[in-house]
Amino acid sequence: MSLSFSQIQQAWQVQDPSLVDKLCTLATQADAIPETPTPEHELTFDRFLDKIFSHQFREQHPDVQFAERVAMIAKLEVMAAHTLEPF
């Protein structure tokens, strides 16, 4: 059974006793495959993780790493604000 955030919100609103089970199911289910592939230049959370754990990134000065992480997270937050469904 695949769940969405709107189903979790509905369960919360009606105080569904199976809310915890639904949250656990949502947390462990695989991500949906997008209908169109994400362009190579577009930042995703997986690409963010790949970059910050890469050997090349880790060789940079800690201040540079920090600045790049903050900039990438800000970009991800802006993108998420435009794509997530409102509660």
Contacts in CASP RR format, 6 or more apart in sequence:
PFRMAT RR
TARGET T0000
AUTHOR 0000-0000-0000
METHOD contacts of the structure
MODEL  1
MSLSFSQIQQAWQVQDPSLVDKLCTLATQADAIPETPTPEHELTFDRFLD
KIFSHQFREQHPDVQFAERVAMIAKLEVMAAHTLEPF
1 25 0 8 1.000
2 29 0 8 1.000
2 32 0 8 1.000
3 22 0 8 1.000
3 25 0 8 1.000
3 26 0 8 1.000
3 29 0 8 1.000
4 26 0 8 1.000
5 26 0 8 1.000
5 84 0 8 1.000
5 85 0 8 1.000
5 87 0 8 1.000
6 85 0 8 1.000
7 22 0 8 1.000
8 19 0 8 1.000
8 22 0 8 1.000
8 23 0 8 1.000
8 26 0 8 1.000
9 87 0 8 1.000
10 16 0 8 1.000
11 18 0 8 1.000
11 19 0 8 1.000
11 22 0 8 1.000
12 19 0 8 1.000
16 22 0 8 1.000
38 44 0 8 1.000
43 72 0 8 1.000
43 75 0 8 1.000
43 76 0 8 1.000
43 79 0 8 1.000
45 76 0 8 1.000
48 72 0 8 1.000
48 73 0 8 1.000
48 76 0 8 1.000
51 57 0 8 1.000
51 72 0 8 1.000
52 65 0 8 1.000
52 69 0 8 1.000
52 72 0 8 1.000
57 65 0 8 1.000
57 68 0 8 1.000
58 65 0 8 1.000
60 68 0 8 1.000
END
